[in-house]
Amino acid sequence: MEKKPTRLLIISCATGLGHVRAAEALLATAKTSHPDLEVLHLELASHSGPVLRFFFTTGYQWLMTTWPMIYGKLFYATDRPAKHETYERLAPLFARSIRPLLKKIAEFNPDRIITTHFVVPPLIKKYLSCPLDMVITDYYAHRVWDVNGVRHCFVATQEVSKQLNRAADYIVSGLPVAPKLLRPYSPTKLQRKLQTPSNFQIVLLLAGGTGLADTYPYARALLEKLAPNTLLIAIAGKNNYRLLRRLQTLSGADQNHYRAFGFVKNIADWLRLANVIITKPGGLSITEALTVRKPLILVAPLPGQEEENAQYLEQKGWANYADTPAKAAQLAANLLQGSPPKINPLPQNPNNTILNRVLEPN
């Protein structure tokens, strides 16, 4: 019988903060739920050469902000059984770039590895002597996730597992979320900081972790539509200083009714504080909003996986999609005035479900 695993390695890639946040959620849960386990999180781009780092982070961010429609065309053009193997064939091109990562893996000598990004298995699987598992971090599975050499594949829904043909052990676990979101919590400290009147309702407008969505038109429309006893909080995301400056130009509004912030670390607190959440439909962003069971409006999806996420959640009745700022503002006003919609439950304790299966003996 295989000995009990003692070292778990979690690998993410910062093409978007969702992949990193999923890894951080698993890391935090592992440290509390498995105190005897030695656990390490490595972010791929931070432990690789400049070619890979540019290709999967800087280049990706540039393409998504400058030519998103080109990304969308590439997304759907490669979402075919005959095309996805191209990614595995490209893996040898990055052999030199991943040497720092392979060195870290060898030093840590893990018993288990789990990754939250599709690019990791093709790059490292031939160098491993331990099982490799993977989390698909969206509500739609592009063929790029259909890679060989993965033992368990953790997915958000049953529909995701049916979209891929690989003979894998698919586990409908739900997506990893910050442990704080899974515990009872009251955001009274944040309420005191904002000094919000007790009779106010709060609308939270999110541009995504890296601020890829232009939420300025939505903030302006919301300020024109929302009732006087509403506070709109717009969060621009990480490193998008241009968006933050534009959002701050709306600060002529009464501070009781509008606030603009850059990147916030305690996003779990802000989500719990809100009465309505408006966000671009990144996989982790929408999962976090659904976890706190708040009415959800999806806006400004990036072409590809975010469009698919938005379509899936709207079809399930878990969220509303607004294709214009005016529609988003009207939906928010309606949700604040009426009864909150029914929000279908997600799988309970997804972090523990994933970790327990990863760590069980073969």
JOCOR-V459121 format. One record per residue. N is the residue number from 1. RES is the residue in one small letter. SS is DSSP state (H for helix, E for strand, L for the rest). PHI is phi in whole degrees, -180 to 180 (999 if undefined). PSI is psi in degrees with one decimal (999 if undefined). Layout:
# JOCOR-V459121
N_RES_SS_PHI_PSI + N_RES_SS_PHI_PSI
This chain:
# JOCOR-V459121
1_m_L_999_139.3 + 2_e_L_-67_140.9 + 3_k_L_-69_157.6 + 4_k_L_-64_131.5 + 5_p_L_-61_140.2 + 6_t_L_-119_-15.5 + 7_r_E_-132_122.5 + 8_l_E_-117_127.5 + 9_l_E_-109_129.5 + 10_i_E_-113_126.8 + 11_i_E_-121_127.7 + 12_s_E_-121_179.6 + 13_c_L_-146_131.5 + 14_a_L_-86_44.0 + 15_t_L_-67_-26.1 + 16_g_L_-155_153.0 + 17_l_H_-68_-17.9 + 18_g_H_-61_-42.1 + 19_h_H_-63_-38.6 + 20_v_H_-72_-41.7 + 21_r_H_-65_-36.2 + 22_a_H_-63_-42.1 + 23_a_H_-66_-41.8 + 24_e_H_-64_-34.4 + 25_a_H_-65_-42.9 + 26_l_H_-66_-38.9 + 27_l_H_-61_-48.2 + 28_a_H_-63_-41.0 + 29_t_H_-68_-40.3 + 30_a_H_-61_-38.8 + 31_k_H_-68_-31.1 + 32_t_H_-93_-38.4 + 33_s_H_-87_-20.2 + 34_h_L_-133_70.8 + 35_p_L_-62_-21.6 + 36_d_L_-84_-4.7 + 37_l_L_-91_134.2 + 38_e_E_-91_120.4 + 39_v_E_-129_141.6 + 40_l_E_-139_139.4 + 41_h_E_-113_126.5 + 42_l_E_-120_133.4 + 43_e_E_-96_125.3 + 44_l_H_-56_-50.0 + 45_a_H_-63_-30.4 + 46_s_H_-75_-13.3 + 47_h_H_-126_44.9 + 48_s_L_-148_170.5 + 49_g_L_-77_172.5 + 50_p_H_-64_-30.7 + 51_v_H_-65_-52.3 + 52_l_H_-66_-40.4 + 53_r_H_-60_-41.8 + 54_f_H_-68_-43.6 + 55_f_H_-62_-41.8 + 56_f_H_-103_-6.6 + 57_t_H_-124_-73.8 + 58_t_H_-59_-48.3 + 59_g_H_-64_-41.8 + 60_y_H_-62_-46.8 + 61_q_H_-62_-40.7 + 62_w_H_-63_-44.6 + 63_l_H_-63_-41.8 + 64_m_H_-70_-31.1 + 65_t_H_-89_-28.8 + 66_t_H_-98_-45.0 + 67_w_L_-132_61.9 + 68_p_H_-61_-31.6 + 69_m_H_-69_-32.2 + 70_i_H_-65_-42.0 + 71_y_H_-59_-42.8 + 72_g_H_-60_-42.1 + 73_k_H_-65_-40.2 + 74_l_H_-65_-38.5 + 75_f_H_-57_-51.7 + 76_y_H_-78_-29.6 + 77_a_H_-66_-30.5 + 78_t_L_-97_-0.6 + 79_d_L_-87_59.1 + 80_r_L_-138_148.4 + 81_p_L_-56_-35.3 + 82_a_L_-80_-10.6 + 83_k_L_-102_-29.7 + 84_h_L_-66_-24.9 + 85_e_H_-66_-15.2 + 86_t_H_-56_-38.1 + 87_y_H_-64_-38.4 + 88_e_H_-69_-34.8 + 89_r_H_-69_-27.1 + 90_l_H_-80_-14.8 + 91_a_H_-54_-41.0 + 92_p_H_-60_-24.3 + 93_l_H_-64_-22.5 + 94_f_H_-105_14.1 + 95_a_L_-58_-41.8 + 96_r_L_-70_-37.2 + 97_s_L_-66_-28.3 + 98_i_L_-93_6.6 + 99_r_H_-57_-42.4 + 100_p_H_-61_-37.5 + 101_l_H_-67_-45.2 + 102_l_H_-62_-34.7 + 103_k_H_-64_-43.4 + 104_k_H_-64_-40.1 + 105_i_H_-63_-44.5 + 106_a_H_-63_-39.9 + 107_e_H_-66_-39.7 + 108_f_H_-78_-31.0 + 109_n_L_52_63.5 + 110_p_L_-73_154.3 + 111_d_L_-90_-24.8 + 112_r_E_-143_147.3 + 113_i_E_-131_135.0 + 114_i_E_-130_137.7 + 115_t_E_-123_151.7 + 116_t_L_-110_17.3 + 117_h_L_-142_138.8 + 118_f_H_-67_-22.6 + 119_v_H_-75_-19.6 + 120_v_H_-70_-50.5 + 121_p_H_-56_-47.0 + 122_p_H_-60_-29.1 + 123_l_H_-78_-36.1 + 124_i_H_-117_-13.2 + 125_k_H_-59_-35.7 + 126_k_H_-74_-11.9 + 127_y_H_-97_-0.1 + 128_l_L_-99_149.8 + 129_s_L_-119_6.2 + 130_c_L_-124_162.8 + 131_p_E_-63_147.7 + 132_l_E_-123_124.1 + 133_d_E_-117_167.3 + 134_m_E_-148_146.2 + 135_v_E_-112_125.7 + 136_i_L_-88_118.6 + 137_t_L_-97_23.3 + 138_d_L_-135_174.9 + 139_y_L_-98_16.8 + 140_y_L_-146_135.7 + 141_a_L_-106_102.4 + 142_h_L_-67_153.4 + 143_r_H_-61_-17.0 + 144_v_H_-64_-22.2 + 145_w_H_-79_-9.7 + 146_d_L_-86_71.3 + 147_v_L_-109_155.4 + 148_n_L_-86_163.7 + 149_g_L_84_9.3 + 150_v_L_-105_131.8 + 151_r_L_-80_-65.7 + 152_h_E_-110_141.2 + 153_c_E_-124_114.1 + 154_f_E_-94_129.9 + 155_v_E_-129_162.3 + 156_a_L_-76_-38.6 + 157_t_L_-143_165.7 + 158_q_H_-63_-33.8 + 159_e_H_-61_-37.0 + 160_v_H_-63_-42.4 + 161_s_H_-65_-27.2 + 162_k_H_-81_-14.4 + 163_q_H_-79_-16.6 + 164_l_L_-111_151.1 + 165_n_L_-103_-7.7 + 166_r_L_-62_138.9 + 167_a_L_-76_85.3 + 168_a_L_-125_166.6 + 169_d_E_-89_90.4 + 170_y_E_-82_133.5 + 171_i_E_-127_117.9 + 172_v_E_-81_92.2 + 173_s_L_-103_-21.9 + 174_g_L_86_165.5 + 175_l_L_-91_147.8 + 176_p_L_-64_139.2 + 177_v_L_-135_160.1 + 178_a_L_-54_130.4 + 179_p_H_-53_-31.4 + 180_k_H_-58_-32.6 + 181_l_H_-71_-17.3 + 182_l_H_-95_-0.7 + 183_r_L_-112_150.5 + 184_p_L_-60_137.0 + 185_y_L_-160_143.4 + 186_s_L_-123_122.3 + 187_p_L_-82_48.8 + 188_t_H_-67_-35.1 + 189_k_H_-62_-44.1 + 190_l_H_-67_-36.5 + 191_q_H_-62_-41.8 + 192_r_H_-66_-39.3 + 193_k_H_-62_-41.7 + 194_l_H_-78_-18.5 + 195_q_L_54_45.5 + 196_t_L_-82_132.0 + 197_p_L_-55_143.0 + 198_s_L_-64_-23.5 + 199_n_L_-92_5.9 + 200_f_L_-86_146.9 + 201_q_E_-104_151.4 + 202_i_E_-120_129.8 + 203_v_E_-109_125.5 + 204_l_E_-106_120.8 + 205_l_E_-111_116.6 + 206_l_E_-115_135.9 + 207_a_L_-96_5.3 + 208_g_L_94_159.9 + 209_g_L_-58_-36.7 + 210_t_L_-103_10.3 + 211_g_L_66_37.0 + 212_l_L_-78_-19.5 + 213_a_L_-92_137.1 + 214_d_L_-85_97.2 + 215_t_L_-94_2.8 + 216_y_H_-58_-48.8 + 217_p_H_-61_-31.7 + 218_y_H_-71_-41.1 + 219_a_H_-62_-42.8 + 220_r_H_-64_-43.8 + 221_a_H_-66_-39.0 + 222_l_H_-65_-42.1 + 223_l_H_-62_-30.6 + 224_e_H_-79_-22.0 + 225_k_H_-105_-33.3 + 226_l_L_-72_152.9 + 227_a_L_-67_159.3 + 228_p_L_-61_-25.7 + 229_n_L_-94_37.9 + 230_t_E_-125_136.9 + 231_l_E_-108_122.8 + 232_l_E_-97_124.2 + 233_i_E_-114_116.8 + 234_a_E_-107_124.2 + 235_i_E_-114_119.7 + 236_a_L_-80_-22.9 + 237_g_L_94_179.0 + 238_k_L_-79_129.2 + 239_n_L_70_3.5 + 240_n_L_-95_75.0 + 241_y_H_-72_-29.9 + 242_r_H_-64_-45.0 + 243_l_H_-64_-42.4 + 244_l_H_-60_-43.9 + 245_r_H_-62_-39.9 + 246_r_H_-66_-42.2 + 247_l_H_-63_-35.6 + 248_q_H_-72_-17.7 + 249_t_L_-68_-15.7 + 250_l_L_-88_5.2 + 251_s_L_-73_1.5 + 252_g_L_-64_-18.3 + 253_a_L_-67_154.4 + 254_d_L_-55_134.7 + 255_q_L_-61_-20.2 + 256_n_L_-72_-15.5 + 257_h_L_-115_-14.2 + 258_y_E_-156_133.9 + 259_r_E_-138_144.2 + 260_a_E_-126_133.8 + 261_f_E_-132_161.5 + 262_g_L_-86_-123.8 + 263_f_L_-85_133.0 + 264_v_L_-119_137.6 + 265_k_L_-82_-36.9 + 266_n_L_-91_55.2 + 267_i_H_-61_-28.3 + 268_a_H_-60_-39.1 + 269_d_H_-65_-42.4 + 270_w_H_-66_-39.3 + 271_l_H_-64_-41.0 + 272_r_H_-70_-28.5 + 273_l_H_-73_-30.8 + 274_a_L_-72_149.8 + 275_n_L_-92_-30.7 + 276_v_E_-139_138.5 + 277_i_E_-115_130.1 + 278_i_E_-120_123.7 + 279_t_E_-152_155.5 + 280_k_L_-71_146.6 + 281_p_L_-86_57.8 + 282_g_L_-68_149.3 + 283_g_H_-56_-46.5 + 284_l_H_-75_-36.4 + 285_s_H_-60_-46.9 + 286_i_H_-73_-32.1 + 287_t_H_-65_-42.4 + 288_e_H_-62_-41.4 + 289_a_H_-66_-41.3 + 290_l_H_-67_-32.8 + 291_t_H_-63_-37.7 + 292_v_L_-87_3.1 + 293_r_L_57_51.6 + 294_k_L_-111_147.7 + 295_p_E_-55_137.7 + 296_l_E_-129_130.6 + 297_i_E_-119_129.0 + 298_l_E_-104_132.2 + 299_v_L_-138_159.4 + 300_a_L_47_51.2 + 301_p_L_-68_140.4 + 302_l_L_-73_147.7 + 303_p_L_-59_141.7 + 304_g_L_105_-125.9 + 305_q_H_-63_-33.0 + 306_e_H_-73_-34.6 + 307_e_H_-62_-41.9 + 308_e_H_-67_-40.1 + 309_n_H_-59_-47.1 + 310_a_H_-62_-43.9 + 311_q_H_-63_-42.2 + 312_y_H_-65_-47.8 + 313_l_H_-65_-36.7 + 314_e_H_-69_-39.8 + 315_q_H_-63_-36.2 + 316_k_H_-79_-11.2 + 317_g_L_79_18.0 + 318_w_L_-88_-16.8 + 319_a_L_-158_164.5 + 320_n_E_-108_140.6 + 321_y_E_-105_130.7 + 322_a_L_-117_118.3 + 323_d_L_-90_-2.5 + 324_t_L_-139_155.3 + 325_p_H_-59_-38.0 + 326_a_H_-64_-40.3 + 327_k_H_-67_-39.2 + 328_a_H_-62_-42.3 + 329_a_H_-65_-41.4 + 330_q_H_-67_-41.7 + 331_l_H_-61_-43.7 + 332_a_H_-62_-43.9 + 333_a_H_-62_-41.8 + 334_n_H_-65_-42.8 + 335_l_H_-66_-35.9 + 336_l_H_-72_-30.9 + 337_q_H_-87_-28.4 + 338_g_L_-105_-168.4 + 339_s_L_-78_138.9 + 340_p_L_-60_143.8 + 341_p_L_-70_160.4 + 342_k_L_-69_129.6 + 343_i_L_-113_115.7 + 344_n_L_-63_140.5 + 345_p_L_-73_144.9 + 346_l_L_-91_166.0 + 347_p_L_-55_139.9 + 348_q_L_-80_145.8 + 349_n_L_48_54.8 + 350_p_H_-61_-36.4 + 351_n_H_-61_-46.4 + 352_n_H_-69_-36.7 + 353_t_H_-59_-44.5 + 354_i_H_-66_-51.4 + 355_l_H_-64_-40.9 + 356_n_H_-62_-39.0 + 357_r_H_-73_-38.0 + 358_v_H_-62_-38.4 + 359_l_H_-90_-9.8 + 360_e_L_-69_150.3 + 361_p_L_-62_149.6 + 362_n_L_-66_999
